[in-house]
Amino acid sequence: MTNYLFIESRDPFESTDTRFVAETAAALQQRDAEVTVFLVQNGVLAARRNARASQVQALAKAGVKLLADDFSLRERGIQPAELIPGIQSSGVEAIVDALIRPNTRVLWH
């Protein structure tokens, strides 16, 4: 089985092409692939529970594994209690672990 890791660094409220990552990740998840979306830098802004027009809630419902960089969250003043249910705060070492897994495809956006 192929594993997919999407690293989203863009603010979804400034960059409308973040929808591409969400749609692609959800489509791959529907095809029974293992899909992880790692939010980093301004990408973590979409992880907030009260974020409007965020695609992240749909990804959580689709069963996509969602991780948010703990450093990026702290830098933006986002507390773990503010995250959408289903998102885990994680260190960058999660990316390294995913990269060394066999059959992993990565897209950094």
N, C-alpha and C positions, 0 to 999 in steps of 0.2 A: 504494500500500500504506500502511496505517495503522501508525504506530509507537506503541508504548506504553511509557511510563516510569512505573514504580512506585517511589515513594520511601518506604522503610520505616524509620520512626524508633523503633518500639516494640520492647521486649525481648520476644522470643518466649516467654520463660519466665515472664513476668508477665502477658502479654496473649494470651489464646488466640485472639483474632480475627486474629492475624497469618497464620493458616492461610488466611484468605480471600484475601490477597494472593498467596500461593504458589499456591493452586489456580487463581485467575483468570489469573495470569501463565502458568502451565503450559498451561492450556486455550487461551489466545490463541496461544502458541507452536505448539501442535499444529495450529492453523488457519493456519499459515505467516505469522503477523504477526511483525514485528520487536519483540522484547520485551526491555527492560532493567529490572533491579531494582537500585536504588541503595540500599545500606544506610547509614544515617546515625544519629548519636546512639546510643542503646542498641540499635538494630537491628543494629549490627555484632557484637553478642554472638553472634548466630547464625552468624557467619562462621568461628568457631573450629573447627578440625579435630575437636576432642574435644567439641564441643557436642552434648549429647544432645537428642533430639527436635526437631532443627532441620530445617526444610523446605528449607533451602538446598541440601543435597546433591542432592535430587530435582530442583530447578530447574537445577542445573548439568548433570545427566544429560539433562534435557529440552532443553538447548541455549539456555536463557535466558542472556542476557549479564548477568553479576553484577559489580557494582562496590561497593566498600566505601570510605567516606570516610576518607581518610588521617588527617585531624585526629581524627576520632572513634576511630579505632583507637589512635592514640598516647595519647589521653586515657584510654583504658581499658587501656593497657599491653599491647595485642595486637600482636605482631610479625608481619611478612609471612609468615615461615616457619610460623606457626601457622594460617594461613588454609586453608580447604577448597580443594583443587585446582579451578581454574576461576574463582576470585574474584580480581579485580584491585583493588589498592589504587589509589584515584583521588582527585583533588582535586574540590572542589565545582564547578569550572569544567566538569566533565563534565555536570552538570545543566543548566547554562546552554547548553552546546552542544546538548544534546538538546532543550531547550525551544524553540529557534529553528528546529529542523528542521520543514519543512512536514509536515502531516498527523500531528502528534504529539499524543497524548492522555496526560494526566498524572493520576495518582492519588497524593496524598500521604497516607500513613497513619501 
